[in-house]
Amino acid sequence: MRNSDIAKIRKLDFNLLKTLSVLLEHKHISESAELLFLSQPAVSKQLTKLRSMFNDPLLVRSGNTQLLTPKAERIKPKVHSLCEQVKQLVIPDELNLREVKVTVSIMFSDYGSPHWISKLLRELHNEAPNVTIICKEWSKENIKQLIKGELNIALGPILDSNQCESIKLGVVTTSFIARKNHPLFSEHTDIPPFSNFPIIRISGSTQYQHIYSAILPDNPIMLDQASMWLALDTLKYSDAILIGPTPVMYDLAHAEEFQCMHLKQVPNIDVCMSWTSGLTNDLFYKWLIDKMIRIGNEIIS
């Protein structure tokens, strides 16, 4: 854009544009002044500025009425269109969830899939059916993407960064599940030590693994970074155990094959949610984050 063009734009503020739009529509100074909540002299003064700016009288008297000049007729639709566009910039959008077509990327471990994400998907199916969810595993690389705004939301520990927003929803205890006839659930006194039994680590569980490793360093690993489906299937025919947040473990133990037990020696784990800074400035993402926070609170409670 040339300097001369910038100089012309600088002279036209939105108040003048708004006045011009009303004058072109109503072709009457006093009526326009009433609609603009201005005095008649103020509108007349603005019209003088507009005439100078466009080098055209814009409105000319014909008997008891005012008529638009050919130039005014020519610019009228452009002025109205421009005013409408400016209005859309400053007036909040109305959110119609059924018309929202967006892809949302969420980072979480497999612990989040049977609880948080499955509940979210059920609600999205009913309220915002055109939203697509991309599931991302918890990793350092994906945390970087979250900070850069290339990934939207994360379920897990609060991220130590000033470049994203986080909220702590509460804390959960830790439990494990195993097959119902597992030796650890036996009432006999000669049960082998807990450290004898192999552990299954599921995909994305590295965010909690440092906690489990510090408390349970001697257990062998049977499967590492397995899918939740493979982990549960393996539990059915082995002496392996799966450790995780208590709400998730208890939910999985509802199946007839498994039983759950609390691990008192593991400290409570923070349950948090993070998202790219400024994401809630968008009406849809604000609605989505509020919904996910509600689901998270329900799970913890």
C-alpha positions in Angstrom: 0.0 0.0 0.0 1.4 3.4 -1.0 2.0 6.2 1.5 -0.6 8.3 -0.2 -3.2 5.6 0.3 -2.3 5.2 4.0 -2.7 9.0 4.4 -6.2 8.9 2.9 -7.3 6.0 5.1 -5.9 7.8 8.2 -8.4 10.6 7.6 -11.4 8.2 7.7 -12.3 7.1 11.2 -15.1 4.7 11.9 -17.3 7.5 13.3 -17.2 9.2 9.9 -17.9 6.0 8.1 -20.9 5.3 10.4 -22.2 8.8 9.8 -21.8 8.4 6.0 -23.7 5.1 6.0 -26.6 6.6 7.9 -26.7 9.7 5.7 -26.6 7.7 2.5 -29.5 5.5 3.8 -31.8 8.2 5.2 -30.7 11.3 3.1 -31.7 13.6 6.0 -29.4 15.4 8.4 -31.7 15.9 11.4 -33.1 12.3 11.1 -29.6 10.9 10.8 -28.5 12.9 13.8 -31.3 11.4 15.9 -30.3 7.8 14.8 -26.7 8.5 15.6 -27.5 10.1 19.0 -25.6 13.3 17.8 -26.7 16.9 17.5 -27.6 18.2 14.1 -24.6 20.6 14.0 -22.3 17.7 14.8 -23.6 15.7 11.8 -23.4 18.7 9.6 -19.8 19.2 10.6 -19.0 15.5 9.8 -20.8 15.8 6.4 -18.5 18.7 5.6 -15.5 16.5 6.4 -16.9 13.8 4.2 -17.5 16.1 1.3 -13.9 17.3 1.5 -12.6 13.8 1.7 -14.6 12.4 -1.2 -14.3 15.7 -3.2 -18.1 15.5 -3.8 -21.2 17.1 -2.2 -22.7 13.6 -1.6 -26.1 15.1 -0.7 -27.7 17.8 -2.7 -30.9 19.6 -2.0 -33.9 19.3 -4.4 -36.8 21.2 -3.2 -37.6 19.9 0.3 -35.6 16.8 0.0 -32.0 15.7 -0.3 -30.8 13.6 -3.1 -27.6 11.4 -3.5 -25.1 12.5 -6.0 -24.0 9.9 -8.6 -20.8 9.3 -6.7 -22.8 8.8 -3.4 -25.1 6.3 -5.2 -21.9 4.5 -6.4 -20.2 4.2 -3.0 -23.4 3.5 -1.0 -23.3 -0.4 -1.2 -19.6 -0.4 -0.5 -20.0 1.8 2.6 -22.8 -0.4 3.9 -20.8 -3.6 3.3 -17.7 -2.1 5.0 -19.8 -1.0 8.1 -21.2 -4.6 8.3 -17.7 -6.1 8.2 -16.5 -3.7 10.9 -19.5 -4.6 13.0 -18.8 -8.3 12.7 -15.2 -7.7 14.0 -16.4 -6.1 17.2 -19.7 -7.8 17.9 -19.2 -11.3 19.5 -20.2 -14.2 17.3 -23.1 -16.4 18.1 -22.1 -20.0 18.6 -24.1 -22.6 16.7 -22.5 -25.9 17.8 -24.2 -27.9 15.1 -22.5 -25.7 12.4 -19.0 -25.9 13.9 -16.6 -27.9 11.7 -13.3 -28.0 13.4 -10.5 -30.5 14.3 -9.3 -30.5 17.9 -6.1 -32.1 19.0 -5.9 -33.4 22.5 -2.8 -34.9 24.2 -3.4 -37.6 26.9 -2.3 -41.0 28.0 -4.4 -44.1 27.4 -5.7 -43.6 31.0 -7.8 -40.7 29.6 -9.5 -42.7 26.8 -12.0 -44.8 28.7 -13.0 -42.0 31.0 -12.4 -38.4 29.9 -12.3 -38.7 26.1 -15.1 -41.2 25.8 -17.5 -39.0 27.8 -16.4 -36.0 25.8 -17.1 -37.8 22.5 -20.5 -38.9 23.6 -21.5 -35.3 24.4 -19.9 -33.9 21.2 -21.9 -36.5 19.2 -25.1 -35.0 20.5 -24.2 -31.3 20.6 -21.5 -30.7 18.1 -21.5 -33.6 15.7 -19.1 -32.1 13.1 -16.2 -31.7 15.5 -13.3 -34.1 14.9 -11.0 -35.1 17.8 -7.3 -36.1 17.1 -5.8 -38.1 19.9 -2.1 -37.3 20.7 0.0 -39.3 23.1 1.8 -37.5 26.0 5.3 -36.7 24.9 7.9 -33.9 25.1 7.5 -33.2 21.4 3.7 -32.8 21.7 4.2 -30.5 24.7 6.3 -28.3 22.5 3.5 -28.4 19.9 1.0 -27.3 22.6 3.1 -24.3 23.5 3.5 -23.3 19.9 -0.3 -23.6 19.3 0.0 -26.6 17.0 -1.8 -28.8 19.5 -4.8 -27.6 21.4 -5.4 -29.3 24.8 -3.5 -31.6 27.2 -4.8 -33.8 30.0 -2.1 -34.5 32.6 0.3 -32.7 34.9 0.4 -28.9 34.9 3.0 -27.9 32.4 5.9 -25.7 33.7 5.6 -23.0 31.1 4.3 -19.4 30.8 3.3 -20.1 27.2 0.2 -22.1 27.9 -2.7 -22.0 30.4 -3.4 -24.7 33.0 -5.9 -25.5 35.7 -5.6 -28.0 38.5 -8.8 -30.0 38.8 -7.8 -32.0 41.9 -5.9 -35.0 42.9 -6.4 -38.8 42.6 -5.0 -41.8 44.3 -3.4 -44.7 42.6 -4.7 -48.3 42.3 -4.0 -51.4 40.2 -6.1 -53.9 38.5 -5.4 -57.6 37.7 -7.5 -60.7 36.9 -9.9 -61.7 39.6 -8.1 -64.9 40.6 -4.7 -63.1 40.8 -2.6 -64.2 43.8 -2.5 -60.7 45.2 -6.3 -61.0 45.8 -5.9 -64.2 47.7 -6.5 -64.4 51.4 -3.6 -66.8 52.0 -0.7 -65.5 54.1 2.0 -66.8 51.8 1.3 -64.4 48.9 4.5 -63.6 46.9 5.8 -60.0 47.4 4.2 -57.3 45.2 7.5 -56.7 43.5 7.4 -60.3 42.0 4.6 -59.4 39.6 5.2 -57.8 36.2 3.8 -54.4 35.3 2.1 -53.4 32.1 2.8 -49.8 31.0 0.3 -48.3 28.6 0.8 -45.8 25.8 1.4 -42.3 27.0 1.8 -43.3 30.7 5.4 -41.9 30.9 3.9 -38.8 32.6 3.2 -40.9 35.7 6.0 -43.5 35.3 8.6 -41.6 37.4 6.1 -41.8 40.3 5.5 -45.5 39.9 9.2 -46.3 39.3 10.2 -44.5 42.5 7.8 -46.4 44.6 7.9 -49.8 42.8 11.4 -50.0 41.3 11.8 -53.8 41.3 8.8 -55.0 39.4 9.7 -56.5 36.0 8.0 -54.9 32.9 5.9 -57.3 30.8 4.6 -54.8 28.2 5.9 -51.3 27.6 3.8 -48.5 25.9 1.0 -51.0 25.0 -2.4 -50.0 23.9 -5.2 -50.1 26.6 -6.9 -52.9 24.6 -3.7 -55.1 24.6 -3.0 -54.3 28.2 -6.5 -55.5 29.3 -6.3 -58.6 27.2 -2.9 -59.5 28.6 -4.2 -59.1 32.2 -6.8 -61.8 31.6 -4.3 -64.7 31.2 -1.2 -63.5 33.1 -0.1 -62.4 36.5 0.7 -58.9 35.3 -0.8 -55.8 36.9 -1.8 -52.4 35.5 -1.3 -49.3 37.6 -3.1 -46.1 37.1 -5.4 -43.3 38.6 -8.0 -44.9 40.9 -11.1 -43.5 39.1 -9.9 -45.1 35.8 -8.8 -48.4 37.5 -12.1 -48.8 39.3 -14.0 -48.1 36.1 -12.1 -50.8 34.3 -12.6 -53.2 37.2 -16.3 -53.2 36.6 -15.7 -55.8 34.0 -16.1 -59.3 35.4 -12.5 -60.4 34.7 -10.8 -57.8 36.8 -10.4 -56.7 40.4 -9.0 -53.4 41.8 -6.9 -52.6 44.8 -5.7 -49.3 46.2 -1.9 -48.6 46.3 -1.5 -46.6 49.5 2.3 -46.3 49.0 1.9 -44.1 45.9 1.4 -40.4 46.6 -1.6 -38.5 45.2 -1.3 -37.4 41.6 -2.5 -34.0 40.3 -5.1 -34.1 37.6 -4.8 -31.0 35.4 -5.8 -29.6 32.1 -3.7 -27.3 29.9 -4.3 -25.5 26.6 -2.7 -23.1 24.3 -2.7 -19.5 25.6 -5.5 -17.4 24.2 -7.5 -20.4 23.0 -10.6 -19.5 25.1 -10.9 -16.2 23.2 -12.6 -18.3 20.6 -16.3 -19.0 21.6 -16.2 -22.7 20.5 -12.9 -23.5 22.4 -14.2 -21.7 25.5 -17.3 -23.9 25.4 -15.2 -27.0 24.8 -12.7 -26.3 27.6 -15.5 -25.5 30.0 -17.2 -28.9 29.1 -13.9 -30.8 29.5 -13.3 -29.2 32.9 -16.8 -30.2 34.0 -16.2 -33.8 32.9 -12.8 -33.8 34.7 -14.4 -32.6 37.9 -17.1 -35.3 37.7 -14.5 -38.0 37.3 -12.4 -36.8 40.2 -15.4 -36.4 42.5 
